[in-house]
Amino acid sequence: MSFPIHRPRRLRTTPAMRRLTAEHRLSAAELILPAFIREGLSEPNPISSMPGVLQHTTDSLKRAAAEAVELGVGGIMLFGVPAVRDARGTASLDPDGVLNKAIRDVRAEVGDELVVMSDVCLDEFTDHGHCGVLDANGYVDNDATLEIYAQMAVAQAEAGAHVLGPSGMMDGQVAVIRQALEDAGHANTAVVAYAAKYASAFYGPFREAVDSQLTGDRRTYQMDAANRREALLEVELDLADGADMVMVKPAMSYLDILADVAAMSPVPVAAYQISGEYSMIEAAAANGWIDRRAAVTESVLGIKRAGANMVLTYWASEVAGWLKESK
Ligand code: PBG
């Protein structure tokens, strides 16, 4: 026999053939746009380490949400940047605080056309920048933090969030939030558990995005990059506590974790392509080192292929626009 029997290249011969035989494809409905709103801004404020991403005003946030609806994006994840911070993150509980108000404003703009999600975490609200309150030794106090998360969750549900995203990696956070929601009559408010969230150097630009006050790191509560098996424990605990969806974060350096979780999870799996992953690609593209659109598309598709049902990405609306134009 002088020819190869198997010629996988046959299925690569034309764009139409490649499109027909693609195992995975992106759709706008599975993309979630993370968005920042900062209290007291009169104009949207560019985030220098995340070119193209803004700290929003109420108006620009509403416009971004309306645009996301227009483009068919699946959801929006809101983060608030308050004007005043304290040791216990008190502003997070104010029904008129920056994040709770943003949830209400975005819901008023989009209704049920976009799944409105919000961050349940104290790091944006504390003056020390940690995701919880500190004990006398400066250690993040798990159970004291849970009490505040429960109240934050109810406030956000009351403001109209469809889905709450507890991102602080406190043990037991999903159970406490679920219980608080049920007790307050919010049985239909869902929880996406940041189940496997790693202490990552790639969060750097996000810290600028939320004007983080953190010195040091989050290694006593976020997972260690060395651990794979432990991610399954985190997911199992959150499922037992009532998580409606689970998340792996970051995405690109953790695709093995994502594949593991996708293989075992009976609920939808989200992956968060975080700030540093965004900024790296933007920086390389700005230098002319990579083709921006191709690299962005490949990165999000890779996350999907690894097993994500939903991808949080700062490019959500832009990618949705590309998908629309290529139809
Ligand atoms: C914590 C939180 C962080 C991110 C989302 N939620 C920061 C952190 O854990 O330090 C990072 C998201 C990103 O980097 O894009 N509330």
py3Dmol code that shows the C-alpha trace and the ligand (Angstrom):
import py3Dmol

protein = """\
ATOM      1  CA  MET A   1       0.000   0.000   0.000  1.00  0.00           C
ATOM      2  CA  SER A   2       1.593   3.214  -1.073  1.00  0.00           C
ATOM      3  CA  PHE A   3      -0.896   5.688   0.374  1.00  0.00           C
ATOM      4  CA  PRO A   4      -2.021   6.394   3.937  1.00  0.00           C
ATOM      5  CA  ILE A   5      -5.396   4.779   4.615  1.00  0.00           C
ATOM      6  CA  HIS A   6      -6.204   7.398   7.181  1.00  0.00           C
ATOM      7  CA  ARG A   7      -6.047  10.946   5.976  1.00  0.00           C
ATOM      8  CA  PRO A   8      -7.412  13.159   8.755  1.00  0.00           C
ATOM      9  CA  ARG A   9      -6.523  16.045   6.481  1.00  0.00           C
ATOM     10  CA  ARG A  10      -9.613  15.234   4.317  1.00  0.00           C
ATOM     11  CA  LEU A  11     -11.766  16.852   6.950  1.00  0.00           C
ATOM     12  CA  ARG A  12      -9.578  19.962   6.925  1.00  0.00           C
ATOM     13  CA  THR A  13      -9.729  20.688   3.209  1.00  0.00           C
ATOM     14  CA  THR A  14     -12.204  23.596   3.167  1.00  0.00           C
ATOM     15  CA  PRO A  15     -13.582  26.072   5.683  1.00  0.00           C
ATOM     16  CA  ALA A  16     -17.042  24.509   5.216  1.00  0.00           C
ATOM     17  CA  MET A  17     -15.677  21.024   5.913  1.00  0.00           C
ATOM     18  CA  ARG A  18     -13.850  22.247   9.019  1.00  0.00           C
ATOM     19  CA  ARG A  19     -16.970  24.023  10.215  1.00  0.00           C
ATOM     20  CA  LEU A  20     -19.117  20.930   9.685  1.00  0.00           C
ATOM     21  CA  THR A  21     -16.762  18.633  11.545  1.00  0.00           C
ATOM     22  CA  ALA A  22     -15.786  20.951  14.398  1.00  0.00           C
ATOM     23  CA  GLU A  23     -16.206  19.168  17.729  1.00  0.00           C
ATOM     24  CA  HIS A  24     -16.775  22.356  19.656  1.00  0.00           C
ATOM     25  CA  ARG A  25     -18.007  25.796  18.764  1.00  0.00           C
ATOM     26  CA  LEU A  26     -18.562  28.977  20.667  1.00  0.00           C
ATOM     27  CA  SER A  27     -21.890  30.614  21.189  1.00  0.00           C
ATOM     28  CA  ALA A  28     -22.697  33.941  22.778  1.00  0.00           C
ATOM     29  CA  ALA A  29     -25.238  32.382  25.149  1.00  0.00           C
ATOM     30  CA  GLU A  30     -22.535  30.622  27.144  1.00  0.00           C
ATOM     31  CA  LEU A  31     -20.411  33.741  27.661  1.00  0.00           C
ATOM     32  CA  ILE A  32     -20.552  35.840  30.822  1.00  0.00           C
ATOM     33  CA  LEU A  33     -19.212  39.381  30.930  1.00  0.00           C
ATOM     34  CA  PRO A  34     -17.519  40.407  34.201  1.00  0.00           C
ATOM     35  CA  ALA A  35     -18.076  44.145  34.802  1.00  0.00           C
ATOM     36  CA  PHE A  36     -16.877  46.663  37.375  1.00  0.00           C
ATOM     37  CA  ILE A  37     -18.824  49.596  38.726  1.00  0.00           C
ATOM     38  CA  ARG A  38     -17.125  52.219  40.834  1.00  0.00           C
ATOM     39  CA  GLU A  39     -18.944  54.487  43.223  1.00  0.00           C
ATOM     40  CA  GLY A  40     -18.696  58.229  42.667  1.00  0.00           C
ATOM     41  CA  LEU A  41     -17.366  58.217  39.107  1.00  0.00           C
ATOM     42  CA  SER A  42     -18.622  60.856  36.708  1.00  0.00           C
ATOM     43  CA  GLU A  43     -16.960  59.263  33.660  1.00  0.00           C
ATOM     44  CA  PRO A  44     -16.022  55.634  32.990  1.00  0.00           C
ATOM     45  CA  ASN A  45     -12.446  55.050  34.111  1.00  0.00           C
ATOM     46  CA  PRO A  46     -10.073  52.975  31.960  1.00  0.00           C
ATOM     47  CA  ILE A  47      -8.155  50.255  33.829  1.00  0.00           C
ATOM     48  CA  SER A  48      -4.588  50.675  32.613  1.00  0.00           C
ATOM     49  CA  SER A  49      -3.555  47.054  33.151  1.00  0.00           C
ATOM     50  CA  MET A  50      -6.662  45.818  31.295  1.00  0.00           C
ATOM     51  CA  PRO A  51      -6.763  47.803  28.063  1.00  0.00           C
ATOM     52  CA  GLY A  52     -10.364  48.004  26.832  1.00  0.00           C
ATOM     53  CA  VAL A  53     -11.927  47.303  30.248  1.00  0.00           C
ATOM     54  CA  LEU A  54     -13.513  50.090  32.283  1.00  0.00           C
ATOM     55  CA  GLN A  55     -14.604  50.902  35.770  1.00  0.00           C
ATOM     56  CA  HIS A  56     -18.171  51.831  34.912  1.00  0.00           C
ATOM     57  CA  THR A  57     -20.514  54.575  35.969  1.00  0.00           C
ATOM     58  CA  THR A  58     -24.160  53.611  36.383  1.00  0.00           C
ATOM     59  CA  ASP A  59     -24.901  54.850  32.865  1.00  0.00           C
ATOM     60  CA  SER A  60     -21.997  53.124  31.139  1.00  0.00           C
ATOM     61  CA  LEU A  61     -22.744  49.884  33.022  1.00  0.00           C
ATOM     62  CA  LYS A  62     -26.349  49.973  31.847  1.00  0.00           C
ATOM     63  CA  ARG A  63     -25.174  50.576  28.297  1.00  0.00           C
ATOM     64  CA  ALA A  64     -22.721  47.650  28.509  1.00  0.00           C
ATOM     65  CA  ALA A  65     -25.500  45.410  29.840  1.00  0.00           C
ATOM     66  CA  ALA A  66     -27.883  46.493  27.075  1.00  0.00           C
ATOM     67  CA  GLU A  67     -25.192  45.852  24.487  1.00  0.00           C
ATOM     68  CA  ALA A  68     -24.583  42.386  25.934  1.00  0.00           C
ATOM     69  CA  VAL A  69     -28.298  41.616  25.560  1.00  0.00           C
ATOM     70  CA  GLU A  70     -28.232  42.878  21.986  1.00  0.00           C
ATOM     71  CA  LEU A  71     -25.304  40.571  21.204  1.00  0.00           C
ATOM     72  CA  GLY A  72     -26.911  37.534  22.815  1.00  0.00           C
ATOM     73  CA  VAL A  73     -24.397  37.263  25.672  1.00  0.00           C
ATOM     74  CA  GLY A  74     -25.602  34.868  28.377  1.00  0.00           C
ATOM     75  CA  GLY A  75     -24.829  36.712  31.570  1.00  0.00           C
ATOM     76  CA  ILE A  76     -23.063  39.527  33.372  1.00  0.00           C
ATOM     77  CA  MET A  77     -21.065  39.216  36.611  1.00  0.00           C
ATOM     78  CA  LEU A  78     -21.004  42.432  38.619  1.00  0.00           C
ATOM     79  CA  PHE A  79     -18.220  43.655  40.902  1.00  0.00           C
ATOM     80  CA  GLY A  80     -18.562  46.839  42.954  1.00  0.00           C
ATOM     81  CA  VAL A  81     -15.836  49.272  43.939  1.00  0.00           C
ATOM     82  CA  PRO A  82     -17.051  51.282  46.956  1.00  0.00           C
ATOM     83  CA  ALA A  83     -15.909  54.779  47.906  1.00  0.00           C
ATOM     84  CA  VAL A  84     -15.505  53.906  51.588  1.00  0.00           C
ATOM     85  CA  ARG A  85     -13.965  50.769  53.093  1.00  0.00           C
ATOM     86  CA  ASP A  86     -13.593  49.439  56.607  1.00  0.00           C
ATOM     87  CA  ALA A  87     -12.237  46.381  58.396  1.00  0.00           C
ATOM     88  CA  ARG A  88     -15.526  44.472  58.154  1.00  0.00           C
ATOM     89  CA  GLY A  89     -16.595  45.550  54.688  1.00  0.00           C
ATOM     90  CA  THR A  90     -19.745  47.127  56.066  1.00  0.00           C
ATOM     91  CA  ALA A  91     -20.613  48.915  52.822  1.00  0.00           C
ATOM     92  CA  SER A  92     -21.317  45.535  51.224  1.00  0.00           C
ATOM     93  CA  LEU A  93     -24.519  45.247  53.277  1.00  0.00           C
ATOM     94  CA  ASP A  94     -25.952  48.670  52.439  1.00  0.00           C
ATOM     95  CA  PRO A  95     -28.983  48.097  50.184  1.00  0.00           C
ATOM     96  CA  ASP A  96     -27.988  51.307  48.389  1.00  0.00           C
ATOM     97  CA  GLY A  97     -24.292  50.412  48.314  1.00  0.00           C
ATOM     98  CA  VAL A  98     -22.473  50.413  45.001  1.00  0.00           C
ATOM     99  CA  LEU A  99     -22.939  46.744  44.134  1.00  0.00           C
ATOM    100  CA  ASN A 100     -26.506  46.327  45.357  1.00  0.00           C
ATOM    101  CA  LYS A 101     -27.542  49.465  43.507  1.00  0.00           C
ATOM    102  CA  ALA A 102     -25.773  48.261  40.355  1.00  0.00           C
ATOM    103  CA  ILE A 103     -27.672  44.970  40.503  1.00  0.00           C
ATOM    104  CA  ARG A 104     -30.948  46.886  40.737  1.00  0.00           C
ATOM    105  CA  ASP A 105     -29.971  49.245  37.908  1.00  0.00           C
ATOM    106  CA  VAL A 106     -28.868  46.445  35.619  1.00  0.00           C
ATOM    107  CA  ARG A 107     -32.019  44.431  36.323  1.00  0.00           C
ATOM    108  CA  ALA A 108     -34.100  47.508  35.529  1.00  0.00           C
ATOM    109  CA  GLU A 109     -32.251  47.765  32.222  1.00  0.00           C
ATOM    110  CA  VAL A 110     -32.231  44.124  31.128  1.00  0.00           C
ATOM    111  CA  GLY A 111     -35.038  42.458  33.075  1.00  0.00           C
ATOM    112  CA  ASP A 112     -34.658  38.724  32.576  1.00  0.00           C
ATOM    113  CA  GLU A 113     -32.960  38.968  29.171  1.00  0.00           C
ATOM    114  CA  LEU A 114     -29.510  38.553  30.675  1.00  0.00           C
ATOM    115  CA  VAL A 115     -28.611  36.449  33.696  1.00  0.00           C
ATOM    116  CA  VAL A 116     -27.481  38.973  36.286  1.00  0.00           C
ATOM    117  CA  MET A 117     -24.807  37.614  38.605  1.00  0.00           C
ATOM    118  CA  SER A 118     -23.004  39.308  41.462  1.00  0.00           C
ATOM    119  CA  ASP A 119     -19.859  38.785  43.480  1.00  0.00           C
ATOM    120  CA  VAL A 120     -20.384  37.767  47.092  1.00  0.00           C
ATOM    121  CA  CYS A 121     -17.017  38.597  48.604  1.00  0.00           C
ATOM    122  CA  LEU A 122     -15.576  41.175  50.954  1.00  0.00           C
ATOM    123  CA  ASP A 123     -12.262  41.968  49.282  1.00  0.00           C
ATOM    124  CA  GLU A 124     -13.592  45.017  47.449  1.00  0.00           C
ATOM    125  CA  PHE A 125     -15.186  46.314  50.647  1.00  0.00           C
ATOM    126  CA  THR A 126     -12.496  45.797  53.287  1.00  0.00           C
ATOM    127  CA  ASP A 127      -9.755  48.320  54.012  1.00  0.00           C
ATOM    128  CA  HIS A 128      -7.212  45.466  54.251  1.00  0.00           C
ATOM    129  CA  GLY A 129      -8.363  43.904  50.984  1.00  0.00           C
ATOM    130  CA  HIS A 130      -8.922  40.382  52.281  1.00  0.00           C
ATOM    131  CA  CYS A 131     -11.972  38.365  51.284  1.00  0.00           C
ATOM    132  CA  GLY A 132     -13.114  38.108  54.896  1.00  0.00           C
ATOM    133  CA  VAL A 133     -12.761  39.661  58.307  1.00  0.00           C
ATOM    134  CA  LEU A 134      -9.546  39.238  60.276  1.00  0.00           C
ATOM    135  CA  ASP A 135      -9.055  37.800  63.737  1.00  0.00           C
ATOM    136  CA  ALA A 136      -6.646  39.227  66.307  1.00  0.00           C
ATOM    137  CA  ASN A 137      -3.733  37.519  64.554  1.00  0.00           C
ATOM    138  CA  GLY A 138      -4.608  38.864  61.129  1.00  0.00           C
ATOM    139  CA  TYR A 139      -5.873  35.442  59.999  1.00  0.00           C
ATOM    140  CA  VAL A 140      -9.021  35.482  57.867  1.00  0.00           C
ATOM    141  CA  ASP A 141     -11.747  34.278  60.249  1.00  0.00           C
ATOM    142  CA  ASN A 142     -13.791  31.739  58.327  1.00  0.00           C
ATOM    143  CA  ASP A 143     -16.964  31.564  60.383  1.00  0.00           C
ATOM    144  CA  ALA A 144     -17.195  35.257  61.234  1.00  0.00           C
ATOM    145  CA  THR A 145     -16.912  35.915  57.493  1.00  0.00           C
ATOM    146  CA  LEU A 146     -19.701  33.458  56.720  1.00  0.00           C
ATOM    147  CA  GLU A 147     -22.124  35.491  58.813  1.00  0.00           C
ATOM    148  CA  ILE A 148     -21.436  38.539  56.677  1.00  0.00           C
ATOM    149  CA  TYR A 149     -21.623  36.575  53.414  1.00  0.00           C
ATOM    150  CA  ALA A 150     -25.090  35.354  54.425  1.00  0.00           C
ATOM    151  CA  GLN A 151     -26.284  38.937  54.874  1.00  0.00           C
ATOM    152  CA  MET A 152     -24.571  40.085  51.655  1.00  0.00           C
ATOM    153  CA  ALA A 153     -26.240  37.270  49.758  1.00  0.00           C
ATOM    154  CA  VAL A 154     -29.699  38.248  50.967  1.00  0.00           C
ATOM    155  CA  ALA A 155     -29.056  41.914  50.127  1.00  0.00           C
ATOM    156  CA  GLN A 156     -27.953  40.971  46.602  1.00  0.00           C
ATOM    157  CA  ALA A 157     -30.911  38.649  46.098  1.00  0.00           C
ATOM    158  CA  GLU A 158     -33.201  41.410  47.279  1.00  0.00           C
ATOM    159  CA  ALA A 159     -31.570  43.778  44.783  1.00  0.00           C
ATOM    160  CA  GLY A 160     -32.490  41.307  42.058  1.00  0.00           C
ATOM    161  CA  ALA A 161     -29.459  39.152  41.275  1.00  0.00           C
ATOM    162  CA  HIS A 162     -30.436  35.938  39.498  1.00  0.00           C
ATOM    163  CA  VAL A 163     -27.220  34.183  40.505  1.00  0.00           C
ATOM    164  CA  LEU A 164     -24.815  34.807  43.372  1.00  0.00           C
ATOM    165  CA  GLY A 165     -21.121  34.090  43.015  1.00  0.00           C
ATOM    166  CA  PRO A 166     -19.386  33.585  46.345  1.00  0.00           C
ATOM    167  CA  SER A 167     -15.700  33.985  45.438  1.00  0.00           C
ATOM    168  CA  GLY A 168     -14.011  34.165  48.829  1.00  0.00           C
ATOM    169  CA  MET A 169     -13.159  30.466  49.265  1.00  0.00           C
ATOM    170  CA  MET A 170     -14.379  30.311  52.864  1.00  0.00           C
ATOM    171  CA  ASP A 171     -15.257  26.764  53.935  1.00  0.00           C
ATOM    172  CA  GLY A 172     -19.004  26.267  54.077  1.00  0.00           C
ATOM    173  CA  GLN A 173     -19.883  29.459  52.202  1.00  0.00           C
ATOM    174  CA  VAL A 174     -22.341  27.806  49.822  1.00  0.00           C
ATOM    175  CA  ALA A 175     -24.333  26.135  52.614  1.00  0.00           C
ATOM    176  CA  VAL A 176     -24.598  29.315  54.649  1.00  0.00           C
ATOM    177  CA  ILE A 177     -25.654  31.368  51.648  1.00  0.00           C
ATOM    178  CA  ARG A 178     -28.186  28.753  50.521  1.00  0.00           C
ATOM    179  CA  GLN A 179     -29.719  28.645  53.999  1.00  0.00           C
ATOM    180  CA  ALA A 180     -29.893  32.433  54.236  1.00  0.00           C
ATOM    181  CA  LEU A 181     -31.547  32.678  50.826  1.00  0.00           C
ATOM    182  CA  GLU A 182     -34.159  30.076  51.725  1.00  0.00           C
ATOM    183  CA  ASP A 183     -34.883  31.756  55.074  1.00  0.00           C
ATOM    184  CA  ALA A 184     -35.337  35.113  53.356  1.00  0.00           C
ATOM    185  CA  GLY A 185     -37.719  33.739  50.742  1.00  0.00           C
ATOM    186  CA  HIS A 186     -35.266  33.658  47.821  1.00  0.00           C
ATOM    187  CA  ALA A 187     -35.553  30.000  46.927  1.00  0.00           C
ATOM    188  CA  ASN A 188     -35.074  30.730  43.231  1.00  0.00           C
ATOM    189  CA  THR A 189     -31.857  32.706  43.540  1.00  0.00           C
ATOM    190  CA  ALA A 190     -29.115  30.416  42.245  1.00  0.00           C
ATOM    191  CA  VAL A 191     -25.540  30.033  43.459  1.00  0.00           C
ATOM    192  CA  VAL A 192     -22.513  29.519  41.243  1.00  0.00           C
ATOM    193  CA  ALA A 193     -19.836  28.228  43.567  1.00  0.00           C
ATOM    194  CA  TYR A 194     -16.297  29.383  42.943  1.00  0.00           C
ATOM    195  CA  ALA A 195     -15.496  25.811  43.887  1.00  0.00           C
ATOM    196  CA  ALA A 196     -11.919  25.479  42.709  1.00  0.00           C
ATOM    197  CA  LYS A 197     -10.387  28.912  42.938  1.00  0.00           C
ATOM    198  CA  TYR A 198      -6.627  29.056  43.042  1.00  0.00           C
ATOM    199  CA  ALA A 199      -4.304  31.629  44.592  1.00  0.00           C
ATOM    200  CA  SER A 200      -3.025  32.979  41.294  1.00  0.00           C
ATOM    201  CA  ALA A 201      -0.498  35.564  40.192  1.00  0.00           C
ATOM    202  CA  PHE A 202      -2.765  36.188  37.227  1.00  0.00           C
ATOM    203  CA  TYR A 203      -5.274  38.134  39.342  1.00  0.00           C
ATOM    204  CA  GLY A 204      -2.866  41.093  39.302  1.00  0.00           C
ATOM    205  CA  PRO A 205      -4.788  43.383  36.944  1.00  0.00           C
ATOM    206  CA  PHE A 206      -8.101  42.708  38.755  1.00  0.00           C
ATOM    207  CA  ARG A 207      -6.581  44.202  41.873  1.00  0.00           C
ATOM    208  CA  GLU A 208      -6.177  47.459  39.959  1.00  0.00           C
ATOM    209  CA  ALA A 209      -9.686  47.093  38.570  1.00  0.00           C
ATOM    210  CA  VAL A 210     -11.161  47.083  42.078  1.00  0.00           C
ATOM    211  CA  ASP A 211      -8.539  49.417  43.642  1.00  0.00           C
ATOM    212  CA  SER A 212      -7.625  46.559  45.953  1.00  0.00           C
ATOM    213  CA  GLN A 213      -6.031  47.436  49.277  1.00  0.00           C
ATOM    214  CA  LEU A 214      -4.447  44.002  49.636  1.00  0.00           C
ATOM    215  CA  THR A 215      -0.855  43.595  50.717  1.00  0.00           C
ATOM    216  CA  GLY A 216       0.328  40.018  50.845  1.00  0.00           C
ATOM    217  CA  ASP A 217      -1.653  37.188  49.340  1.00  0.00           C
ATOM    218  CA  ARG A 218      -4.694  34.948  49.737  1.00  0.00           C
ATOM    219  CA  ARG A 219      -2.877  31.662  50.207  1.00  0.00           C
ATOM    220  CA  THR A 220      -4.588  30.775  53.480  1.00  0.00           C
ATOM    221  CA  TYR A 221      -7.958  30.520  51.724  1.00  0.00           C
ATOM    222  CA  GLN A 222      -7.507  30.124  47.965  1.00  0.00           C
ATOM    223  CA  MET A 223      -6.151  26.838  46.605  1.00  0.00           C
ATOM    224  CA  ASP A 224      -2.520  26.018  46.006  1.00  0.00           C
ATOM    225  CA  ALA A 225      -1.522  25.802  42.329  1.00  0.00           C
ATOM    226  CA  ALA A 226       0.191  22.507  43.090  1.00  0.00           C
ATOM    227  CA  ASN A 227      -3.071  20.707  43.842  1.00  0.00           C
ATOM    228  CA  ARG A 228      -5.293  18.811  41.438  1.00  0.00           C
ATOM    229  CA  ARG A 229      -7.076  16.187  43.526  1.00  0.00           C
ATOM    230  CA  GLU A 230      -8.132  18.780  46.076  1.00  0.00           C
ATOM    231  CA  ALA A 231     -10.249  20.544  43.445  1.00  0.00           C
ATOM    232  CA  LEU A 232     -12.567  17.545  43.376  1.00  0.00           C
ATOM    233  CA  LEU A 233     -13.028  17.748  47.134  1.00  0.00           C
ATOM    234  CA  GLU A 234     -13.904  21.439  46.862  1.00  0.00           C
ATOM    235  CA  VAL A 235     -16.445  20.701  44.125  1.00  0.00           C
ATOM    236  CA  GLU A 236     -18.000  17.805  46.050  1.00  0.00           C
ATOM    237  CA  LEU A 237     -18.377  19.915  49.174  1.00  0.00           C
ATOM    238  CA  ASP A 238     -20.038  22.721  47.239  1.00  0.00           C
ATOM    239  CA  LEU A 239     -22.381  20.303  45.474  1.00  0.00           C
ATOM    240  CA  ALA A 240     -23.379  18.772  48.801  1.00  0.00           C
ATOM    241  CA  ASP A 241     -24.041  22.300  50.076  1.00  0.00           C
ATOM    242  CA  GLY A 242     -26.420  23.038  47.211  1.00  0.00           C
ATOM    243  CA  ALA A 243     -24.333  24.729  44.513  1.00  0.00           C
ATOM    244  CA  ASP A 244     -26.371  25.105  41.315  1.00  0.00           C
ATOM    245  CA  MET A 245     -23.251  25.538  39.195  1.00  0.00           C
ATOM    246  CA  VAL A 246     -19.563  25.225  39.920  1.00  0.00           C
ATOM    247  CA  MET A 247     -16.625  27.231  38.681  1.00  0.00           C
ATOM    248  CA  VAL A 248     -12.936  26.695  38.045  1.00  0.00           C
ATOM    249  CA  LYS A 249     -10.738  29.773  38.229  1.00  0.00           C
ATOM    250  CA  PRO A 250      -8.384  30.808  36.668  1.00  0.00           C
ATOM    251  CA  ALA A 251      -8.973  29.003  33.391  1.00  0.00           C
ATOM    252  CA  MET A 252      -5.952  28.781  31.125  1.00  0.00           C
ATOM    253  CA  SER A 253      -3.344  27.512  33.588  1.00  0.00           C
ATOM    254  CA  TYR A 254      -5.964  25.149  35.087  1.00  0.00           C
ATOM    255  CA  LEU A 255      -7.427  23.350  32.080  1.00  0.00           C
ATOM    256  CA  ASP A 256      -6.616  19.977  33.664  1.00  0.00           C
ATOM    257  CA  ILE A 257      -8.703  20.944  36.678  1.00  0.00           C
ATOM    258  CA  LEU A 258     -11.485  22.094  34.388  1.00  0.00           C
ATOM    259  CA  ALA A 259     -11.431  18.779  32.510  1.00  0.00           C
ATOM    260  CA  ASP A 260     -11.517  16.833  35.802  1.00  0.00           C
ATOM    261  CA  VAL A 261     -14.430  18.867  37.120  1.00  0.00           C
ATOM    262  CA  ALA A 262     -16.316  18.645  33.823  1.00  0.00           C
ATOM    263  CA  ALA A 263     -15.955  14.865  33.941  1.00  0.00           C
ATOM    264  CA  MET A 264     -17.528  14.507  37.384  1.00  0.00           C
ATOM    265  CA  SER A 265     -19.896  17.443  37.816  1.00  0.00           C
ATOM    266  CA  PRO A 266     -23.629  16.805  37.522  1.00  0.00           C
ATOM    267  CA  VAL A 267     -24.237  20.573  37.381  1.00  0.00           C
ATOM    268  CA  PRO A 268     -23.098  23.134  34.788  1.00  0.00           C
ATOM    269  CA  VAL A 269     -19.424  24.065  34.946  1.00  0.00           C
ATOM    270  CA  ALA A 270     -18.145  27.602  34.507  1.00  0.00           C
ATOM    271  CA  ALA A 271     -14.569  28.722  33.973  1.00  0.00           C
ATOM    272  CA  TYR A 272     -13.275  32.236  34.598  1.00  0.00           C
ATOM    273  CA  GLN A 273     -10.731  33.561  32.127  1.00  0.00           C
ATOM    274  CA  ILE A 274      -9.296  36.074  34.539  1.00  0.00           C
ATOM    275  CA  SER A 275      -7.763  39.510  34.307  1.00  0.00           C
ATOM    276  CA  GLY A 276      -4.145  38.398  33.848  1.00  0.00           C
ATOM    277  CA  GLU A 277      -5.135  35.999  31.096  1.00  0.00           C
ATOM    278  CA  TYR A 278      -6.896  38.877  29.353  1.00  0.00           C
ATOM    279  CA  SER A 279      -4.021  41.297  29.856  1.00  0.00           C
ATOM    280  CA  MET A 280      -1.341  38.893  28.609  1.00  0.00           C
ATOM    281  CA  ILE A 281      -3.106  38.416  25.310  1.00  0.00           C
ATOM    282  CA  GLU A 282      -3.871  42.126  24.983  1.00  0.00           C
ATOM    283  CA  ALA A 283      -0.231  42.999  25.695  1.00  0.00           C
ATOM    284  CA  ALA A 284       1.149  40.506  23.191  1.00  0.00           C
ATOM    285  CA  ALA A 285      -1.353  41.672  20.573  1.00  0.00           C
ATOM    286  CA  ALA A 286      -0.535  45.330  21.221  1.00  0.00           C
ATOM    287  CA  ASN A 287       3.102  44.477  20.536  1.00  0.00           C
ATOM    288  CA  GLY A 288       2.140  42.841  17.264  1.00  0.00           C
ATOM    289  CA  TRP A 289       3.377  39.479  18.531  1.00  0.00           C
ATOM    290  CA  ILE A 290       0.111  37.594  18.052  1.00  0.00           C
ATOM    291  CA  ASP A 291      -3.041  37.988  15.988  1.00  0.00           C
ATOM    292  CA  ARG A 292      -5.433  39.389  18.575  1.00  0.00           C
ATOM    293  CA  ARG A 293      -8.742  38.073  17.302  1.00  0.00           C
ATOM    294  CA  ALA A 294      -7.358  34.638  16.506  1.00  0.00           C
ATOM    295  CA  ALA A 295      -5.649  34.365  19.894  1.00  0.00           C
ATOM    296  CA  VAL A 296      -8.723  35.511  21.811  1.00  0.00           C
ATOM    297  CA  THR A 297     -10.954  33.078  19.942  1.00  0.00           C
ATOM    298  CA  GLU A 298      -8.521  30.192  20.399  1.00  0.00           C
ATOM    299  CA  SER A 299      -8.164  30.881  24.122  1.00  0.00           C
ATOM    300  CA  VAL A 300     -11.907  30.884  24.764  1.00  0.00           C
ATOM    301  CA  LEU A 301     -12.457  27.845  22.548  1.00  0.00           C
ATOM    302  CA  GLY A 302      -9.722  25.990  24.435  1.00  0.00           C
ATOM    303  CA  ILE A 303     -11.547  26.642  27.702  1.00  0.00           C
ATOM    304  CA  LYS A 304     -14.762  25.356  26.159  1.00  0.00           C
ATOM    305  CA  ARG A 305     -13.041  22.269  24.762  1.00  0.00           C
ATOM    306  CA  ALA A 306     -11.589  21.463  28.195  1.00  0.00           C
ATOM    307  CA  GLY A 307     -15.139  21.160  29.456  1.00  0.00           C
ATOM    308  CA  ALA A 308     -16.595  24.539  30.416  1.00  0.00           C
ATOM    309  CA  ASN A 309     -20.306  25.009  29.792  1.00  0.00           C
ATOM    310  CA  MET A 310     -19.946  28.710  30.484  1.00  0.00           C
ATOM    311  CA  VAL A 311     -16.963  31.048  30.203  1.00  0.00           C
ATOM    312  CA  LEU A 312     -16.549  34.283  32.095  1.00  0.00           C
ATOM    313  CA  THR A 313     -14.392  36.465  29.891  1.00  0.00           C
ATOM    314  CA  TYR A 314     -13.764  40.186  29.561  1.00  0.00           C
ATOM    315  CA  TRP A 315     -14.090  39.640  25.817  1.00  0.00           C
ATOM    316  CA  ALA A 316     -17.648  38.257  26.099  1.00  0.00           C
ATOM    317  CA  SER A 317     -19.376  41.019  24.158  1.00  0.00           C
ATOM    318  CA  GLU A 318     -16.612  41.350  21.600  1.00  0.00           C
ATOM    319  CA  VAL A 319     -16.539  37.610  20.917  1.00  0.00           C
ATOM    320  CA  ALA A 320     -20.347  37.609  20.715  1.00  0.00           C
ATOM    321  CA  GLY A 321     -20.089  40.354  18.095  1.00  0.00           C
ATOM    322  CA  TRP A 322     -17.624  38.303  16.063  1.00  0.00           C
ATOM    323  CA  LEU A 323     -19.894  35.269  16.266  1.00  0.00           C
ATOM    324  CA  LYS A 324     -22.780  37.371  15.002  1.00  0.00           C
ATOM    325  CA  GLU A 325     -20.855  38.739  12.036  1.00  0.00           C
ATOM    326  CA  SER A 326     -19.520  35.309  11.032  1.00  0.00           C
ATOM    327  CA  LYS A 327     -23.006  33.772  10.818  1.00  0.00           C
TER     328      LYS A 327
END
"""
ligand_1 = """\
16
PBG
C -12.466 38.141 44.684
C -12.255 38.003 43.234
C -11.060 38.128 42.539
C -11.350 37.911 41.202
C -12.703 37.686 41.102
N -13.249 37.720 42.371
C -9.724 38.526 43.003
C -8.956 37.676 43.888
O -9.343 36.561 44.255
O -7.883 38.134 44.255
C -10.342 37.947 40.088
C -10.893 38.050 38.725
C -9.869 38.394 37.700
O -8.658 38.414 37.972
O -10.284 38.665 36.569
N -13.651 38.890 44.938
"""
view = py3Dmol.view(width=600, height=400)
view.addModel(protein, "pdb")
view.setStyle({"model": 0}, {"cartoon": {"style": "trace"}})
view.addModel(ligand_1, "xyz")
view.setStyle({"model": 1}, {"stick": {}})
view.zoomTo()
view.show()
